Amino acid sequence: MRIIIEPMRRSLNRAFARIALLLAAVAVAVIALPSAAMADEYYYRACAYTWYNCQTGVTGYIAEGDCGTANSYHHKTYVCVDYDGDYVYVYDGQADGYAAMAYVSTRAGEIQGRYCRNNHGYGTMARCNFDWVEDTDHFVQAGYKIDYATEAPLQTLWEWSGK
């Protein structure tokens, strides 16, 4: 009887070892790979720093607030800011394959730079929902994103304080 049980035990031990190894590999792969949302959060090199907030805008909104348009060098990106809700709207005004970008910077608060990306294509409007300190200077810039590492060409559109 011992002769039959011993080989079966060794076979089961090997099977359990293979399963454990497979489960460990799957766990490492799941933990090591960033989620789609996490990867989206780091679409630009500045987004890795804690003093920046980077968002990809959501479509289906009509722009509200103060608006301005960047020149053709900055790909005719149209940006609006709704001060009451801390919303930033970005319109992609050029069919060039680049994502339209808005950047709102402040001189106070934990987050001092906010990037809103519209990667939905030419002719679309996207909205980002930020939170910023109202009682400080703010600067609005518009442009486009070339790639992860290249600084986005941005044109200053306007500034405000206390809204």
CYANA upper distance limits for C-alpha pairs under 8 A (distance plus 0.5 A):
  1 MET  CA      5 ILE  CA      6.94
  2 ARG  CA      6 GLU  CA      6.57
  3 ILE  CA      7 PRO  CA      7.72
  4 ILE  CA      8 MET  CA      7.28
  5 ILE  CA      9 ARG  CA      6.64
  6 GLU  CA     10 ARG  CA      6.88
  7 PRO  CA     11 SER  CA      6.65
  8 MET  CA     12 LEU  CA      6.65
  9 ARG  CA     13 ASN  CA      6.60
 10 ARG  CA     14 ARG  CA      6.77
 11 SER  CA     15 ALA  CA      6.77
 12 LEU  CA     16 PHE  CA      6.61
 13 ASN  CA     17 ALA  CA      6.57
 14 ARG  CA     18 ARG  CA      6.67
 15 ALA  CA     19 ILE  CA      6.76
 16 PHE  CA     20 ALA  CA      6.54
 17 ALA  CA     21 LEU  CA      6.59
 18 ARG  CA     22 LEU  CA      6.60
 19 ILE  CA     23 LEU  CA      6.61
 20 ALA  CA     24 ALA  CA      6.61
 21 LEU  CA     25 ALA  CA      6.73
 22 LEU  CA     26 VAL  CA      6.75
 23 LEU  CA     27 ALA  CA      6.62
 24 ALA  CA     28 VAL  CA      6.72
 25 ALA  CA     29 ALA  CA      6.71
 26 VAL  CA     30 VAL  CA      6.68
 27 ALA  CA     31 ILE  CA      6.67
 28 VAL  CA     32 ALA  CA      6.31
 29 ALA  CA     33 LEU  CA      6.49
 34 PRO  CA     38 MET  CA      6.29
 34 PRO  CA     39 ALA  CA      6.43
 35 SER  CA     39 ALA  CA      6.62
 36 ALA  CA     40 ASP  CA      6.55
 37 ALA  CA     41 GLU  CA      6.73
 38 MET  CA     42 TYR  CA      7.33
 39 ALA  CA     43 TYR  CA      7.34
 40 ASP  CA     55 GLN  CA      8.42
 40 ASP  CA     56 THR  CA      7.87
 41 GLU  CA     47 CYS  CA      7.51
 41 GLU  CA     54 CYS  CA      6.48
 41 GLU  CA     55 GLN  CA      6.76
 41 GLU  CA     56 THR  CA      8.13
 42 TYR  CA     47 CYS  CA      5.72
 42 TYR  CA     48 ALA  CA      6.71
 42 TYR  CA     54 CYS  CA      7.76
 43 TYR  CA     47 CYS  CA      7.53
 43 TYR  CA     54 CYS  CA      8.46
 43 TYR  CA    148 TYR  CA      6.51
 44 TYR  CA     48 ALA  CA      8.32
 44 TYR  CA    147 ASP  CA      7.66
 44 TYR  CA    148 TYR  CA      4.94
 44 TYR  CA    149 ALA  CA      7.12
 45 ARG  CA    148 TYR  CA      6.11
 45 ARG  CA    149 ALA  CA      6.10
 46 ALA  CA     52 TYR  CA      7.33
 47 CYS  CA     52 TYR  CA      6.21
 47 CYS  CA     53 ASN  CA      7.00
 47 CYS  CA     54 CYS  CA      6.21
 48 ALA  CA     52 TYR  CA      8.13
 50 THR  CA    111 ILE  CA      7.71
 51 TRP  CA    110 GLU  CA      6.62
 51 TRP  CA    111 ILE  CA      4.89
 51 TRP  CA    112 GLN  CA      6.08
 51 TRP  CA    113 GLY  CA      7.00
 52 TYR  CA    111 ILE  CA      6.03
 52 TYR  CA    112 GLN  CA      6.68
 52 TYR  CA    113 GLY  CA      5.21
 52 TYR  CA    114 ARG  CA      6.15
 52 TYR  CA    115 TYR  CA      8.04
 53 ASN  CA    111 ILE  CA      7.13
 53 ASN  CA    113 GLY  CA      6.84
 53 ASN  CA    114 ARG  CA      5.26
 53 ASN  CA    115 TYR  CA      6.81
 54 CYS  CA    114 ARG  CA      6.29
 54 CYS  CA    115 TYR  CA      5.20
 54 CYS  CA    116 CYS  CA      6.68
 54 CYS  CA    117 ARG  CA      8.29
 55 GLN  CA    114 ARG  CA      8.37
 55 GLN  CA    115 TYR  CA      6.71
 55 GLN  CA    116 CYS  CA      5.64
 55 GLN  CA    117 ARG  CA      6.77
 55 GLN  CA    128 CYS  CA      6.88
 56 THR  CA    116 CYS  CA      6.27
 56 THR  CA    117 ARG  CA      5.20
 56 THR  CA    118 ASN  CA      6.62
 56 THR  CA    119 ASN  CA      7.80
 56 THR  CA    128 CYS  CA      7.31
 57 GLY  CA     89 TYR  CA      8.25
 57 GLY  CA     90 VAL  CA      8.21
 57 GLY  CA    116 CYS  CA      6.59
 57 GLY  CA    117 ARG  CA      6.23
 57 GLY  CA    118 ASN  CA      5.99
 57 GLY  CA    119 ASN  CA      8.39
 57 GLY  CA    126 ALA  CA      5.08
 57 GLY  CA    127 ARG  CA      5.06
 57 GLY  CA    128 CYS  CA      5.19
 58 VAL  CA    118 ASN  CA      8.39
 58 VAL  CA    126 ALA  CA      5.39
 58 VAL  CA    127 ARG  CA      5.69
 58 VAL  CA    128 CYS  CA      7.16
 59 THR  CA    120 HIS  CA      8.26
 59 THR  CA    124 THR  CA      7.69
 59 THR  CA    125 MET  CA      6.36
 59 THR  CA    126 ALA  CA      4.91
 59 THR  CA    127 ARG  CA      6.91
 60 GLY  CA    125 MET  CA      7.77
 60 GLY  CA    126 ALA  CA      7.61
 61 TYR  CA    125 MET  CA      7.35
 61 TYR  CA    126 ALA  CA      7.26
 61 TYR  CA    127 ARG  CA      7.20
 62 ILE  CA    125 MET  CA      7.88
 63 ALA  CA     80 CYS  CA      6.79
 63 ALA  CA     89 TYR  CA      6.33
 63 ALA  CA    125 MET  CA      8.06
 63 ALA  CA    127 ARG  CA      8.40
 64 GLU  CA     80 CYS  CA      6.89
 64 GLU  CA     81 VAL  CA      7.33
 64 GLU  CA     82 ASP  CA      6.17
 64 GLU  CA     89 TYR  CA      8.26
 65 GLY  CA     80 CYS  CA      6.35
 65 GLY  CA     81 VAL  CA      5.66
 65 GLY  CA     82 ASP  CA      4.75
 65 GLY  CA     83 TYR  CA      7.41
 66 ASP  CA     80 CYS  CA      5.79
 66 ASP  CA     81 VAL  CA      5.93
 66 ASP  CA     82 ASP  CA      7.19
 67 CYS  CA     78 TYR  CA      7.66
 67 CYS  CA     79 VAL  CA      5.99
 67 CYS  CA     80 CYS  CA      4.50
 67 CYS  CA     81 VAL  CA      7.00
 68 GLY  CA     78 TYR  CA      6.32
 68 GLY  CA     79 VAL  CA      6.05
 68 GLY  CA     80 CYS  CA      7.00
 68 GLY  CA    157 LEU  CA      6.60
 68 GLY  CA    158 TRP  CA      8.32
 69 THR  CA     76 LYS  CA      6.51
 69 THR  CA     77 THR  CA      6.21
 69 THR  CA     78 TYR  CA      4.78
 69 THR  CA     79 VAL  CA      6.80
 69 THR  CA    142 ALA  CA      7.97
 69 THR  CA    157 LEU  CA      7.73
 70 ALA  CA     74 HIS  CA      6.19
 70 ALA  CA     75 HIS  CA      7.42
 70 ALA  CA     76 LYS  CA      5.37
 70 ALA  CA     77 THR  CA      5.76
 70 ALA  CA     78 TYR  CA      6.83
 70 ALA  CA    142 ALA  CA      6.37
 70 ALA  CA    143 GLY  CA      7.19
 70 ALA  CA    155 GLN  CA      6.67
 70 ALA  CA    156 THR  CA      8.48
 70 ALA  CA    157 LEU  CA      7.45
 71 ASN  CA     75 HIS  CA      7.03
 71 ASN  CA     76 LYS  CA      5.66
 71 ASN  CA     77 THR  CA      8.15
 71 ASN  CA    155 GLN  CA      8.35
 72 SER  CA     76 LYS  CA      5.42
 74 HIS  CA    142 ALA  CA      7.60
 74 HIS  CA    143 GLY  CA      5.12
 74 HIS  CA    144 TYR  CA      7.01
 74 HIS  CA    153 PRO  CA      6.90
 74 HIS  CA    154 LEU  CA      6.87
 74 HIS  CA    155 GLN  CA      7.12
 75 HIS  CA     92 ASP  CA      8.45
 75 HIS  CA     93 GLY  CA      6.95
 75 HIS  CA     94 GLN  CA      6.07
 75 HIS  CA    100 ALA  CA      8.30
 75 HIS  CA    143 GLY  CA      6.72
 75 HIS  CA    144 TYR  CA      7.18
 76 LYS  CA     92 ASP  CA      7.85
 76 LYS  CA     93 GLY  CA      5.42
 76 LYS  CA     94 GLN  CA      6.69
 76 LYS  CA    143 GLY  CA      7.95
 77 THR  CA     90 VAL  CA      7.48
 77 THR  CA     91 TYR  CA      6.32
 77 THR  CA     92 ASP  CA      5.90
 77 THR  CA     93 GLY  CA      5.65
 77 THR  CA     94 GLN  CA      7.92
 77 THR  CA    100 ALA  CA      6.52
 77 THR  CA    101 MET  CA      7.80
 77 THR  CA    142 ALA  CA      6.37
 77 THR  CA    143 GLY  CA      6.15
 77 THR  CA    144 TYR  CA      7.84
 78 TYR  CA     90 VAL  CA      6.29
 78 TYR  CA     91 TYR  CA      5.37
 78 TYR  CA     92 ASP  CA      7.30
 78 TYR  CA     93 GLY  CA      7.18
 78 TYR  CA    142 ALA  CA      7.58
 79 VAL  CA     88 VAL  CA      7.57
 79 VAL  CA     89 TYR  CA      5.97
 79 VAL  CA     90 VAL  CA      5.22
 79 VAL  CA     91 TYR  CA      6.83
 79 VAL  CA    102 ALA  CA      7.00
 79 VAL  CA    142 ALA  CA      7.07
 80 CYS  CA     88 VAL  CA      6.31
 80 CYS  CA     89 TYR  CA      5.47
 80 CYS  CA     90 VAL  CA      7.24
 81 VAL  CA     86 ASP  CA      7.60
 81 VAL  CA     87 TYR  CA      6.28
 81 VAL  CA     88 VAL  CA      5.20
 81 VAL  CA     89 TYR  CA      6.84
 82 ASP  CA     86 ASP  CA      6.26
 82 ASP  CA     87 TYR  CA      5.59
 82 ASP  CA     88 VAL  CA      6.99
 83 TYR  CA     87 TYR  CA      7.32
 83 TYR  CA    163 LYS  CA      6.53
 84 ASP  CA    163 LYS  CA      8.14
 85 GLY  CA    129 ASN  CA      8.03
 86 ASP  CA    129 ASN  CA      6.69
 86 ASP  CA    130 PHE  CA      5.85
 86 ASP  CA    131 ASP  CA      6.15
 86 ASP  CA    132 TRP  CA      7.40
 87 TYR  CA    127 ARG  CA      7.16
 87 TYR  CA    128 CYS  CA      6.22
 87 TYR  CA    129 ASN  CA      5.23
 87 TYR  CA    130 PHE  CA      6.50
 88 VAL  CA    102 ALA  CA      8.13
 88 VAL  CA    116 CYS  CA      7.54
 88 VAL  CA    127 ARG  CA      6.14
 88 VAL  CA    128 CYS  CA      5.74
 88 VAL  CA    129 ASN  CA      7.09
 88 VAL  CA    130 PHE  CA      8.00
 89 TYR  CA    102 ALA  CA      8.44
 89 TYR  CA    116 CYS  CA      8.37
 89 TYR  CA    125 MET  CA      7.17
 89 TYR  CA    126 ALA  CA      6.08
 89 TYR  CA    127 ARG  CA      4.94
 89 TYR  CA    128 CYS  CA      6.97
 90 VAL  CA    100 ALA  CA      7.28
 90 VAL  CA    101 MET  CA      7.23
 90 VAL  CA    102 ALA  CA      6.78
 90 VAL  CA    116 CYS  CA      7.69
 90 VAL  CA    117 ARG  CA      7.76
 90 VAL  CA    118 ASN  CA      6.67
 90 VAL  CA    125 MET  CA      6.08
 90 VAL  CA    126 ALA  CA      5.82
 90 VAL  CA    127 ARG  CA      6.95
 91 TYR  CA    100 ALA  CA      7.37
 91 TYR  CA    118 ASN  CA      7.61
 91 TYR  CA    122 TYR  CA      8.46
 91 TYR  CA    123 GLY  CA      7.25
 91 TYR  CA    124 THR  CA      6.20
 91 TYR  CA    125 MET  CA      4.84
 91 TYR  CA    126 ALA  CA      6.99
 92 ASP  CA     99 ALA  CA      7.70
 92 ASP  CA    100 ALA  CA      5.62
 92 ASP  CA    118 ASN  CA      7.30
 92 ASP  CA    121 GLY  CA      6.95
 92 ASP  CA    122 TYR  CA      5.46
 92 ASP  CA    123 GLY  CA      6.03
 92 ASP  CA    124 THR  CA      6.30
 92 ASP  CA    125 MET  CA      7.21
 93 GLY  CA    100 ALA  CA      8.34
 93 GLY  CA    122 TYR  CA      6.45
 93 GLY  CA    123 GLY  CA      6.48
 94 GLN  CA    122 TYR  CA      6.18
 94 GLN  CA    123 GLY  CA      8.06
 95 ALA  CA    121 GLY  CA      7.79
 95 ALA  CA    122 TYR  CA      5.42
 95 ALA  CA    123 GLY  CA      8.41
 96 ASP  CA    122 TYR  CA      8.15
 97 GLY  CA    121 GLY  CA      7.61
 97 GLY  CA    122 TYR  CA      8.40
 98 TYR  CA    119 ASN  CA      7.88
 98 TYR  CA    121 GLY  CA      8.39
 98 TYR  CA    144 TYR  CA      6.76
 98 TYR  CA    145 LYS  CA      6.49
 98 TYR  CA    146 ILE  CA      6.81
 99 ALA  CA    117 ARG  CA      6.90
 99 ALA  CA    118 ASN  CA      5.98
 99 ALA  CA    119 ASN  CA      4.94
 99 ALA  CA    120 HIS  CA      7.94
 99 ALA  CA    121 GLY  CA      7.47
 99 ALA  CA    144 TYR  CA      6.09
 99 ALA  CA    145 LYS  CA      5.91
 99 ALA  CA    146 ILE  CA      8.21
100 ALA  CA    117 ARG  CA      6.38
100 ALA  CA    118 ASN  CA      5.59
100 ALA  CA    119 ASN  CA      7.08
100 ALA  CA    142 ALA  CA      8.23
100 ALA  CA    143 GLY  CA      6.50
100 ALA  CA    144 TYR  CA      4.88
100 ALA  CA    145 LYS  CA      6.91
101 MET  CA    115 TYR  CA      7.29
101 MET  CA    116 CYS  CA      6.19
101 MET  CA    117 ARG  CA      5.18
101 MET  CA    118 ASN  CA      6.79
101 MET  CA    142 ALA  CA      6.28
101 MET  CA    143 GLY  CA      5.70
101 MET  CA    144 TYR  CA      5.34
101 MET  CA    145 LYS  CA      6.79
101 MET  CA    152 ALA  CA      8.50
102 ALA  CA    115 TYR  CA      6.26
102 ALA  CA    116 CYS  CA      5.61
102 ALA  CA    117 ARG  CA      7.09
102 ALA  CA    140 VAL  CA      7.69
102 ALA  CA    141 GLN  CA      6.18
102 ALA  CA    142 ALA  CA      5.07
102 ALA  CA    143 GLY  CA      6.98
102 ALA  CA    144 TYR  CA      8.44
103 TYR  CA    113 GLY  CA      7.42
103 TYR  CA    114 ARG  CA      6.02
103 TYR  CA    115 TYR  CA      5.15
103 TYR  CA    116 CYS  CA      6.90
103 TYR  CA    139 PHE  CA      8.42
103 TYR  CA    140 VAL  CA      6.32
103 TYR  CA    141 GLN  CA      5.53
103 TYR  CA    142 ALA  CA      6.83
103 TYR  CA    154 LEU  CA      8.48
104 VAL  CA    113 GLY  CA      6.38
104 VAL  CA    114 ARG  CA      5.66
104 VAL  CA    115 TYR  CA      7.23
104 VAL  CA    138 HIS  CA      7.12
104 VAL  CA    139 PHE  CA      6.01
104 VAL  CA    140 VAL  CA      5.19
104 VAL  CA    141 GLN  CA      6.93
105 SER  CA    112 GLN  CA      5.94
105 SER  CA    113 GLY  CA      4.88
105 SER  CA    114 ARG  CA      6.72
105 SER  CA    138 HIS  CA      6.00
105 SER  CA    139 PHE  CA      5.73
105 SER  CA    140 VAL  CA      7.29
106 THR  CA    111 ILE  CA      8.46
106 THR  CA    112 GLN  CA      5.42
106 THR  CA    113 GLY  CA      6.98
106 THR  CA    132 TRP  CA      8.30
106 THR  CA    133 VAL  CA      8.34
106 THR  CA    136 THR  CA      7.23
106 THR  CA    137 ASP  CA      6.25
106 THR  CA    138 HIS  CA      5.11
106 THR  CA    139 PHE  CA      7.13
107 ARG  CA    112 GLN  CA      6.64
107 ARG  CA    136 THR  CA      6.94
107 ARG  CA    137 ASP  CA      6.70
107 ARG  CA    138 HIS  CA      7.67
108 ALA  CA    112 GLN  CA      6.95
108 ALA  CA    133 VAL  CA      7.24
108 ALA  CA    136 THR  CA      6.83
109 GLY  CA    132 TRP  CA      7.75
109 GLY  CA    133 VAL  CA      6.66
111 ILE  CA    132 TRP  CA      8.06
114 ARG  CA    130 PHE  CA      8.04
116 CYS  CA    127 ARG  CA      8.18
116 CYS  CA    128 CYS  CA      6.41
117 ARG  CA    126 ALA  CA      8.31
118 ASN  CA    124 THR  CA      8.30
118 ASN  CA    125 MET  CA      7.72
118 ASN  CA    126 ALA  CA      6.09
120 HIS  CA    124 THR  CA      6.82
120 HIS  CA    126 ALA  CA      8.27
134 GLU  CA    161 SER  CA      7.57
134 GLU  CA    162 GLY  CA      5.61
134 GLU  CA    163 LYS  CA      5.76
135 ASP  CA    161 SER  CA      6.79
135 ASP  CA    162 GLY  CA      4.78
135 ASP  CA    163 LYS  CA      7.38
136 THR  CA    161 SER  CA      5.81
136 THR  CA    162 GLY  CA      6.38
137 ASP  CA    159 GLU  CA      7.55
137 ASP  CA    160 TRP  CA      6.31
137 ASP  CA    161 SER  CA      4.96
137 ASP  CA    162 GLY  CA      7.74
138 HIS  CA    159 GLU  CA      5.90
138 HIS  CA    160 TRP  CA      5.80
138 HIS  CA    161 SER  CA      6.51
139 PHE  CA    156 THR  CA      7.68
139 PHE  CA    157 LEU  CA      8.28
139 PHE  CA    158 TRP  CA      6.63
139 PHE  CA    159 GLU  CA      4.87
139 PHE  CA    160 TRP  CA      7.22
140 VAL  CA    156 THR  CA      6.38
140 VAL  CA    157 LEU  CA      6.14
140 VAL  CA    158 TRP  CA      6.04
140 VAL  CA    159 GLU  CA      6.52
141 GLN  CA    154 LEU  CA      6.19
141 GLN  CA    155 GLN  CA      5.66
141 GLN  CA    156 THR  CA      4.71
141 GLN  CA    157 LEU  CA      5.91
141 GLN  CA    158 TRP  CA      7.96
142 ALA  CA    154 LEU  CA      5.59
142 ALA  CA    155 GLN  CA      5.82
142 ALA  CA    156 THR  CA      7.11
142 ALA  CA    157 LEU  CA      7.48
143 GLY  CA    152 ALA  CA      7.34
143 GLY  CA    153 PRO  CA      6.09
143 GLY  CA    154 LEU  CA      4.90
143 GLY  CA    155 GLN  CA      6.75
144 TYR  CA    152 ALA  CA      6.38
144 TYR  CA    153 PRO  CA      6.72
144 TYR  CA    154 LEU  CA      7.52
145 LYS  CA    150 THR  CA      8.42
145 LYS  CA    151 GLU  CA      8.22
145 LYS  CA    152 ALA  CA      5.49
145 LYS  CA    153 PRO  CA      7.84
146 ILE  CA    150 THR  CA      6.73
146 ILE  CA    151 GLU  CA      8.11
146 ILE  CA    152 ALA  CA      6.71
